[in-house]
């Protein structure tokens, strides 16, 4: 448990770049470096997270922790990965954030955004080689990336994933049952009942003005309804808590959530501290747990049997289609927002190319890359 916690804690400090980058960091650490799971199983977990409401990349981390150490391993992974951004956003909520605007710090953050370009590009290329070997899969990948780039919306993402699953089911299904048909497939309806109970309770608690129950209900509903994670959480949060938080303050929290490493969903930490000024740490904890819990509960419903389910030929065909579409989603995310928000000048592109070459040739530990990009970004900003 300590190993799981510390590995995810280290990633929580360095994972800039949003959900697409997080998937790249997880793959680099747990597939390439530690061999906790292989590419096939990792791809199936990423595919599962795409169909569940909640924080996509955090759900993948939760599933990796579960694979490694059961429920306690999943909790250790979540706490480790989320703690750095929770701590930073809580501090920023109760103190001044002017230090983020200093030249050296902003330069270091920009350097880490450039590293995110390298990591996402590497993950996209590797997953393309793994999941897009057949022509149909490549067509699905290109169609998904083009659709997301031309019509960037949550609806587009859901539609292309569903279509990819259908095409995969029809075209990419092959082979015999890897898992025998009589292998028991069990869904944990207890966790599903807890999820439904929490959702039903939220409709009552949300009307209890001025209580922690209301704070919990507002964020639980958002966590239950948001698909895609990352920036998609913004409109739902604004709809649920926008009337209780000043709009400038809300946008400040959103900007800060992008500036710190870790999951975007820890914007709830900042907003929870603002909503419960009597004890901001309590408000931050309640809001953060409430927005993450629904997605984790839904993952627990089928996670224990997911590997067996995913190896049935028809299901594996659908997953193959979704995996190809996920590569397309990563490619679209690589362009926007990862590339467009980081690569502004020629020197940025040069650093990305150098970093990619170093990653592929020297294969350094990710921590060394983080230190190198942060230091280079800070140095360039000071020189300029």
MOJO-V503691 format. One record per residue. N is the residue number from 0. PSI is psi in degrees with one decimal (NA if undefined). Layout:
N|PSI + N|PSI
This chain:
0|-38.5 + 1|-38.9 + 2|-44.8 + 3|-47.5 + 4|-47.9 + 5|-36.1 + 6|-45.2 + 7|-31.7 + 8|-44.5 + 9|-41.7 + 10|-33.8 + 11|-27.4 + 12|-20.8 + 13|-6.1 + 14|77.5 + 15|160.3 + 16|-2.6 + 17|-176.6 + 18|-41.5 + 19|-42.0 + 20|-37.9 + 21|-42.4 + 22|-37.7 + 23|-44.3 + 24|-43.9 + 25|-44.1 + 26|-44.0 + 27|-41.2 + 28|-50.7 + 29|-20.8 + 30|-52.2 + 31|-46.9 + 32|-46.5 + 33|-17.7 + 34|38.3 + 35|-27.5 + 36|162.8 + 37|174.3 + 38|-36.8 + 39|-49.1 + 40|-38.8 + 41|-43.9 + 42|-38.1 + 43|-34.7 + 44|-39.6 + 45|-42.3 + 46|-43.0 + 47|-42.6 + 48|-26.5 + 49|-24.6 + 50|0.0 + 51|139.2 + 52|152.0 + 53|-174.9 + 54|101.5 + 55|-54.2 + 56|-37.0 + 57|-33.6 + 58|-36.5 + 59|-44.9 + 60|-41.4 + 61|-43.4 + 62|-37.1 + 63|-43.7 + 64|-38.9 + 65|-42.0 + 66|-36.8 + 67|-37.6 + 68|26.3 + 69|-158.3 + 70|-42.8 + 71|-33.5 + 72|-38.8 + 73|-42.8 + 74|-41.1 + 75|-40.6 + 76|-44.5 + 77|-48.6 + 78|-45.5 + 79|-47.5 + 80|-32.1 + 81|-26.2 + 82|-45.7 + 83|-46.7 + 84|-34.8 + 85|-49.1 + 86|-45.9 + 87|-45.6 + 88|-31.1 + 89|-45.7 + 90|-40.9 + 91|-28.5 + 92|-32.9 + 93|-4.9 + 94|-173.4 + 95|148.9 + 96|19.5 + 97|-26.6 + 98|-24.3 + 99|-21.6 + 100|-3.5 + 101|152.2 + 102|-48.0 + 103|-43.2 + 104|-45.4 + 105|-35.2 + 106|-42.2 + 107|-41.4 + 108|-40.6 + 109|-39.9 + 110|-38.4 + 111|-29.2 + 112|-36.6 + 113|-37.0 + 114|-37.1 + 115|-37.3 + 116|-45.4 + 117|-46.7 + 118|-44.3 + 119|-40.1 + 120|-43.0 + 121|-43.9 + 122|-41.0 + 123|-46.1 + 124|-44.2 + 125|-42.7 + 126|-29.2 + 127|-46.2 + 128|-31.7 + 129|-41.8 + 130|-2.7 + 131|45.2 + 132|-29.8 + 133|152.4 + 134|-40.8 + 135|-42.6 + 136|-39.2 + 137|-39.2 + 138|-43.1 + 139|-41.2 + 140|-49.8 + 141|-43.3 + 142|-40.6 + 143|-49.0 + 144|-44.3 + 145|-41.3 + 146|-44.2 + 147|-38.2 + 148|-38.9 + 149|-36.5 + 150|71.5 + 151|102.3 + 152|163.1 + 153|-39.3 + 154|-43.0 + 155|-44.0 + 156|-46.1 + 157|-43.5 + 158|-46.0 + 159|-33.4 + 160|-41.7 + 161|-44.3 + 162|-40.1 + 163|-39.2 + 164|-40.9 + 165|-46.9 + 166|-42.6 + 167|-41.5 + 168|-39.9 + 169|-42.2 + 170|-38.0 + 171|-2.9 + 172|130.2 + 173|160.2 + 174|177.4 + 175|170.0 + 176|120.6 + 177|-38.3 + 178|125.0 + 179|147.1 + 180|-29.7 + 181|3.1 + 182|125.3 + 183|128.3 + 184|110.0 + 185|132.1 + 186|139.8 + 187|92.6 + 188|-16.7 + 189|-45.0 + 190|-35.0 + 191|-39.2 + 192|-39.7 + 193|-43.0 + 194|-47.8 + 195|-41.1 + 196|-43.8 + 197|-40.6 + 198|-43.6 + 199|-40.9 + 200|-33.5 + 201|-30.6 + 202|-25.4 + 203|-47.1 + 204|-27.7 + 205|-18.0 + 206|-0.8 + 207|78.7 + 208|136.5 + 209|21.0 + 210|160.0 + 211|-27.0 + 212|-38.3 + 213|-42.1 + 214|-46.4 + 215|-46.0 + 216|-42.4 + 217|-44.7 + 218|-29.5 + 219|-40.9 + 220|-40.2 + 221|-46.4 + 222|-24.5 + 223|-20.2 + 224|-16.7 + 225|124.6 + 226|143.2 + 227|-21.8 + 228|-163.8 + 229|-131.2 + 230|-17.1 + 231|-22.6 + 232|-21.3 + 233|-54.5 + 234|-36.9 + 235|-40.8 + 236|-41.6 + 237|-38.0 + 238|-36.6 + 239|-38.2 + 240|0.8 + 241|-32.2 + 242|-19.7 + 243|-14.7 + 244|133.4 + 245|138.6 + 246|-39.4 + 247|-40.0 + 248|-39.0 + 249|-46.5 + 250|-32.5 + 251|-46.0 + 252|-40.2 + 253|-43.5 + 254|-41.7 + 255|-35.4 + 256|-30.0 + 257|-24.9 + 258|-19.4 + 259|159.1 + 260|169.0 + 261|-172.7 + 262|141.5 + 263|-25.4 + 264|-15.0 + 265|3.4 + 266|-30.2 + 267|-31.9 + 268|-49.8 + 269|-48.1 + 270|-37.5 + 271|-39.8 + 272|-37.0 + 273|-34.3 + 274|-21.3 + 275|72.4 + 276|-21.4 + 277|-45.7 + 278|82.1 + 279|-31.7 + 280|-35.9 + 281|-44.5 + 282|-40.6 + 283|-43.3 + 284|-47.2 + 285|-46.5 + 286|-42.1 + 287|-47.9 + 288|-41.1 + 289|-36.1 + 290|-25.4 + 291|-34.5 + 292|-45.5 + 293|-47.0 + 294|-36.9 + 295|-39.0 + 296|-42.1 + 297|-35.6 + 298|-39.3 + 299|-21.1 + 300|-45.2 + 301|5.0 + 302|-36.1 + 303|-34.3 + 304|5.4 + 305|-39.3 + 306|-42.7 + 307|-41.1 + 308|-44.3 + 309|-14.2 + 310|-1.1 + 311|136.3 + 312|-48.6 + 313|-42.4 + 314|-41.0 + 315|-32.9 + 316|-44.8 + 317|-40.4 + 318|-37.4 + 319|-39.6 + 320|-43.0 + 321|-40.5 + 322|-41.2 + 323|-40.7 + 324|-36.7 + 325|-38.4 + 326|-40.1 + 327|-40.0 + 328|-42.5 + 329|-40.3 + 330|-42.6 + 331|-40.8 + 332|-32.4 + 333|-39.5 + 334|-54.1 + 335|122.7 + 336|-3.6 + 337|-54.0 + 338|-47.4 + 339|-27.5 + 340|-11.9 + 341|-43.1 + 342|102.4 + 343|-38.4 + 344|164.5 + 345|-37.1 + 346|-31.1 + 347|-45.4 + 348|-38.3 + 349|-43.5 + 350|-37.3 + 351|-46.0 + 352|-43.1 + 353|-45.2 + 354|-40.1 + 355|-41.8 + 356|-42.9 + 357|-43.6 + 358|-43.4 + 359|-34.4 + 360|-52.7 + 361|-23.8 + 362|54.7 + 363|162.7 + 364|143.1 + 365|-30.1 + 366|-39.2 + 367|-39.3 + 368|-42.3 + 369|-48.1 + 370|-41.7 + 371|-46.6 + 372|-40.4 + 373|-45.5 + 374|-41.5 + 375|-43.4 + 376|-42.6 + 377|-41.9 + 378|-45.0 + 379|-40.2 + 380|-36.2 + 381|-37.4 + 382|-39.4 + 383|NA
